[in-house]
Amino acid sequence: MSTAAISHDQFEAARLGDPQAIARLLESAQPDIRRYARASCRSSADAEDAAQEALWILFRHVGSIRSLLAVSSWLFSVVRRECLRLARKAGLAPAIDEGEAEAALLARPEADLRLDVAAAFEALPPHYRDVALMRDVKEMTIDDIAEALGATRQTVKARLHRARVLMREYLTR
């Protein structure tokens, strides 16, 4: 998505719930998301579904996105996941063999792996990224994270689980 199409002020207005700013954000994201979906999905119908899902998720979660610069990578990761999910649903994508995927990751040079892990963290939606960083980088306890975020233990555990699943998907692609 071209972040030049929307200003920082417009993005902040969208984050705060301004309907016109949200519409402008969705409008500016739509062409790049559709183009990326067409290149990533197995069929035009799946591409349309993936693009619509990404835009719907952006609409629902725009308030939790911290930075205009993070919007593009986040949306593209949503489209990638949705294309893969649709292909698996149709029986056209093999399930990931986690043992092989982990071995391939560990065989990579450490510097490359660090960059990939950093990119995987950056691709997470903010509410998952915060929990994963607090737990896996800062080594905070679940209770401490729940207190810091004003969330329940169950919410923190669910977000942490989902963050790890999304990161695994990102890293094993």
N, C-alpha and C positions, 0 to 999 in steps of 0.2 A: 504494500500500500504506500502510496506517495504521501509522506507526512507533510509535504509542502502544500498539499491541497487543503489542509486544515491548520489553523493557527493554534498555538499553545493556549490562547485564551478561549478559543472555541472548544478545544478539547477539555479544558477545565470546566467550561459551562456544561458540556455533555456529561462529564463525571458527576456534576452536581444535579443532574436530572433535567436540564433544559431541553424540552422536546425538539425545538428547532436545531439545536446544536447536535443532538443525538442523530437526527435525520441527516444532517450534513455529514457527520462522521460515517454513518452507514453508507451514504451515497458516495463518499470519496473512497471508501474501502471496497465497494462492490466490484468495480471492473477488475482490479488486481486479484481479488479473491476468486472471481469466476475464471479468470485466465489461469491462475494457479491450479484450481480444481480441475479444469479441462486437461491440464498437463499431468495431473497426478492420479486421477481416477480412471477406472477401466472403461467407463461408458459416459456418454453425455448426460444420461439420466442420473447416474451417481454423482457426476460433477455438479449438476444443478442441486441435488440434495445436499451435498457436502457444503457448497457455497451458502445455501440457505441456512443450514445448521450453524455455520460459522458466524453468519450475520446475526442470527437469532441469539447465539451465545454472547456476542459482542453487545447486543442490545440489553440483554439481561445483566451482564457483568461489567458494563462500562464504568460504573462507579467504583469498582475495586481495582481498576487498572491504574497503576501509579504514574506511568510515563507515556507520553505520546510516542516516543521512540520504541517502546515495548509492544505497541499494538500490532505492528506488522508481523514480527516473529511469532507472537502469540497466536494471531489469526491463522498464519500459515501452518503452525503446528496443529491447530484445531482441524484445518482442512485435511492435512496428512492423516491424522488419526481417523477422521470420518471416512476418507477414501479407503483406508485399510480395513476399517470395520465393515463397510459395505461389501468390499471384496471377500472378506472372510464369511460374511453372512451368505453370500452367493456361492460359497465353496470354491472361490477362485484364488484365494491366498492361503498358503499353508500357515498353520499355527506356528508360532515361534518356538523353536527348540531352545529353551533357556540355557541349557548346558553348553550347546555349541555357541550361542550368542555370547555368553559370558567368557568362554575361552577365547573367542575372537577379540573381545574387548581387552582382555588381559594381555593378549599378544601384541597389542599396539604400543608404540613408544609412549612413555609416561607423559611427556609434554603434550602429545596429541590427545591422550586420554583426559588430561586436566582441562584442556580447551573444550573437549566434548562435554565433560561434566558441567563446566561453567555454562556452556550453551544450553544444556538440558535444564539447568536451574533457571536460566533466563527465559526459557520457553514456557515455563510453568505459569499458570494463572497466579496472580499475586497472593491469593488466600492460601494456595497450596505451597507456593515458594516460601512464604514467611514461616510456615510450620516446619517445612523440611530444613530450612537454614537454621532455625532455632534448635531443632533436634539433632541434625546430623553434622552441622558445622560448629554451632555454639555448645553442643552437647547438653542442652537444657533438658530437664525432666518433663514428662507429659504434664504433670501438675503445674510446673513453673510456666510452661507455654500456655496452658489454659488460663492461668491467672494473668499473664501478660496480655493475652488477647481478649480476655473477658469472655471466654468460651468454656464449654463443658469439656470434660475429659474425653467423652465419646466423640464430640466434634473434632477435637484435636487428633485423636487416633484415626478417625475416618479420613481427615484431610491428609494426614501423614501417609496413610496407606495409599490413597489415591495419588499423592505426589510421587511416591516411589514407583507406582505402576506406570505413571506417565513418563517418568524419567527413564525407566527400563525400556519402554516402547521407543522413546526418542533415541536412546543409546544403541539399541539393537537394530535400528533401521539401516 
